[in-house]
Each structure stands twice: as structure tokens, then as C-alpha cells.
Amino acid sequence: MIRPKDNQAYKRYRLAKKTPKKEGYFTVFWKKDQDNKNIPYTDEDLGDELVIVIIDDHHCGLFIIPKVVAISKKILSTKNCKGKMAMRFYPSWCTHLNKTAQATQKWQLDYFQKIELEE
């Protein structure tokens, strides 16, 4: 977790990693419960935003997902939703996607910011 400035709420950051066999970048969002079992992040764990960081050679970017979107997309667990423990993210340069991945990418790109690296 990072609190950017004194007046701002903290943000939870996760690094997503490229996988060799599927397009996109994979990350997890879980914590340990009192019994040391993995459980999804809850709506109370997040702060204002979930930030997914992509660093892949010359491709870099951030998915900055507001808490309300993370809840509506069932990423976070709530009293009415189990939540996710992991998922794949698809930046704009991921182009060879199946229909399910395309649908996921479509909503994700609304929250994606590409970072241009200087050489």
C-alpha cells in the first residue's frame, strides 16, 4: 500500500507479470486471514483505487481502477460477492485475444494509462 500524499487515501499496488503461454499480464490480490488461508481483498482493504503496474521491456503502463469499479467487476469481496484472488490484465498492445479476453480488455482500457519511456 502506498499513501501518495498526506491528504490522500492509500492505494493498493500490484505488479502484473507477463506469462509465456497466454496474452496479457497476470496478478494476484489476496491476503492471509486469521487462519493463515489466502482470501481475496475486501472492499475495506483497498483504499480509493487498485493500481495494476505493467513493466515489460519497452511497454509500461498502469491500470488505475476505482474502488467502485473493482466492486462492480467483482474483483473485491463484499458481503454479497466472493471476489477474485487473481486475474489477467490486457493493455492496449495486447491484440491477439479471444472473445472473453477482448470483453475484459474493453472495460479495462477505460482505466489504463500507457507510460512512454525515454531512451
JORA-V900426 format. One record per helix or strand. SS is the DSSP state (H for helix, E for strand). FROM is the first residue (numbers start at 1). TO is the last residue. If there is no record, write none. Layout:
# JORA-V900426
ss=SS from=FROM to=TO
ss=SS from=FROM to=TO
This chain:
# JORA-V900426
ss=E from=2 to=2
ss=E from=11 to=18
ss=E from=25 to=28
ss=E from=30 to=32
ss=E from=38 to=40
ss=E from=42 to=42
ss=E from=49 to=56
ss=E from=59 to=66
ss=H from=67 to=72
ss=E from=77 to=78
ss=E from=81 to=81
ss=E from=86 to=89
ss=H from=99 to=111
ss=E from=112 to=115
